[in-house]
Amino acid sequence: MIIVDRFEGDIAVLETDDGMINIEKSRLSEDINESDVIVLDSEGGYIKDYNATNERRERLSALRNKLLKR
C-alpha cells in the first residue's frame, strides 16, 4: 500500500510497505491529497485508489471514536 504522507514544495513524501520515498509531485494526479491511498499507473504516474482511501478513512475514524469513548 502506498499512502501520501505529506507534500514538501514540489515533492510528495510517500509511505510504502518498504519505508518512505520521495517523488516529484507532478507524477501524482491532481485529485490526490495527503493521507490518500495511491497506486502506480501504467504510465509511471500515480492515481488515487478511491476504494482503499475510503476504507482506510472509515477504519481510522472507527478507531478514533473507539479511543475517545474510553
C-alpha positions as CSV (number, residue, x, y, z in Angstrom):
1,M,0.0,0.0,0.0
2,I,1.3,3.5,-0.8
3,I,0.0,6.4,1.2
4,V,0.7,10.1,0.6
5,D,2.3,11.3,3.9
6,R,2.8,14.9,3.0
7,F,3.9,17.5,0.4
8,E,7.1,19.5,0.7
9,G,7.1,22.0,-2.2
10,D,7.3,20.1,-5.4
11,I,8.0,16.8,-3.6
12,A,5.5,14.2,-2.4
13,V,6.6,12.1,0.5
14,L,5.1,8.6,0.2
15,E,4.8,5.9,2.9
16,T,5.2,2.5,1.3
17,D,5.5,-1.0,2.8
18,D,9.3,-0.7,2.5
19,G,9.6,2.8,4.0
20,M,9.4,6.4,2.9
21,I,10.2,7.6,-0.6
22,N,10.1,11.0,-2.3
23,I,8.8,11.6,-5.8
24,E,8.1,14.6,-7.9
25,K,4.6,15.9,-7.1
26,S,4.0,16.2,-10.8
27,R,3.7,12.4,-11.0
28,L,0.5,12.5,-9.0
29,S,-2.9,13.1,-10.5
30,E,-4.4,16.4,-9.4
31,D,-7.1,14.9,-7.2
32,I,-4.6,13.4,-4.7
33,N,-4.3,14.8,-1.2
34,E,-2.3,13.9,2.0
35,S,-3.4,10.6,3.5
36,D,-4.8,9.2,0.2
37,V,-4.0,5.7,-0.9
38,I,-2.5,5.7,-4.3
39,V,-1.4,3.2,-7.0
40,L,1.1,3.3,-9.8
41,D,-0.5,3.6,-13.2
42,S,0.8,2.1,-16.5
43,E,2.5,5.4,-17.5
44,G,4.6,5.7,-14.3
45,G,2.4,8.2,-12.6
46,Y,0.1,7.7,-9.6
47,I,-3.6,7.8,-9.3
48,K,-5.9,7.7,-6.2
49,D,-7.4,4.4,-5.1
50,Y,-10.8,5.7,-4.1
51,N,-12.0,2.5,-2.5
52,A,-8.8,1.9,-0.4
53,T,-8.8,5.6,0.6
54,N,-12.4,5.5,1.8
55,E,-11.9,2.2,3.6
56,R,-8.8,3.5,5.3
57,R,-10.6,6.7,6.4
58,E,-13.5,4.7,7.8
59,R,-11.2,2.3,9.7
60,L,-9.2,5.2,11.2
61,S,-12.4,7.1,12.1
62,A,-13.8,4.0,13.9
63,L,-10.5,3.5,15.8
64,R,-10.5,7.2,16.8
65,N,-14.1,7.0,18.0
66,K,-13.4,3.8,20.0
67,L,-10.4,5.5,21.7
68,L,-12.4,8.7,22.5
69,K,-15.2,6.6,24.2
70,R,-12.8,5.3,26.8
